[in-house]
């Protein structure tokens, strides 16, 4: 694994180990920064086995009944209590103290967090505290060997509105666009020829120059990350990526153009 990627992975792994006892370890970054990849690698490293890691994805329709518990209709009429993923995974961790478990939540801020997370916020921070669930009347205590890792895009509307109660229970690691990671990522596929190396450097120059323009704002204001180019094998791929992806990040119908649209467009040579 390349040095820059290793350093970020080590930071995430350390956060899960030391801060995950009282916090949700959250990787924040724009699309294409590798936050999901890093979250999964660090979660599997902590747990020691991929089968001890569960992954879910929040969305606007995701509710408390899917995450904690709810009621669902039965074939013969009436309703029965249905356990959500938190209850199932917490029960597994509670019954298996010899192993460490991780629940990875993708797109954390896409859901109505206050409604979905429910009691989880206080229970993560105060391990050992018990609450009675409203439907099943079961006691819920978060297992000591269970950790929570999340990813989110800081530009999501809900991310902007995250309240202080959630914010203080997040250990946030920024996963920003990186020309160094771009070079590492494409080095094995393009870097073995002079032409390929030149292509990598032209692409890295785009990131470096935008970073010089935006300064400290670069990780949050750059509309896409280096991971967008992970499938690039030649310059034709770079042309397709522009047509099919990049230009839609900087200009959308009936919306204001991105503040960096002109700077990115003028510096991207494969349009």
Secondary structure by P-SEA (a helix, b strand, c coil): ccaaaaaaaaaaaaaaacccccccbbbbbccccaaaaaaaaaaaaaacccccbbbbbbccccccccccccccccccbbbbbbbcaaaaaaaaaaacccbbbbbbbcccccccccccccaaaaaaacccbbbbbccccbbbbccccbbbbbcccccccccccccaaaaaacccccccccaaaaaaaacccccccaaaaaaaaaaaaaaaaaaaacccccccccccccccccccccaaaaaaaaaccccccccccccccccaaaaaaaacccc
